[in-house]
Amino acid sequence: MLGYVHALNAVAEAMRPAIPLLERLADVLGLVRSRRISRSDRIGCYAYTVHGSGCRFVSDNGTEVDVDFAADGSEVFDFWRLRAYGLSLPQPLDVTDQDLRSAVRSLQPLLDEVRPGWFSVADRSLRPRFAGDAD
């Protein structure tokens, strides 16, 4: 679970310098809709594809980080995305829903359940940081 959060942070760190208009990772949606960037492309060691209300990032080693964005721009994810991340690791992890539920419970209050089965990083120290973020 924390591996997914760290991978999401790594994506944000790679995207920020590559796309100067990006203030937060969710801005990728608006940039695609305004046609300032393409719906899918490669930036550094990540390929990305924007979908619906989110984006799927795949690193050069095949690790997949798929994330949706809430209306406020926060990153949200569900068990399906966590499982896909685990299965895409160089040494794949195949976990059950029960394993994921236990992992989420063990990480509270670091994670918030924003709606049933959907989670967001609550602990600011674990969130991706961007220019202009308050310390």
Secondary structure by P-SEA (a helix, b strand, c coil): caaaaaaaaaaaaaaaaaccccccccaaaaaaaacccccccccccbbbbbcccbbbbbcccbbbbbbbbcccbbbbbcaaaaaaaaaaccbbbbbcaaaaaaaaaaacccccccccccccccccccccccccccc
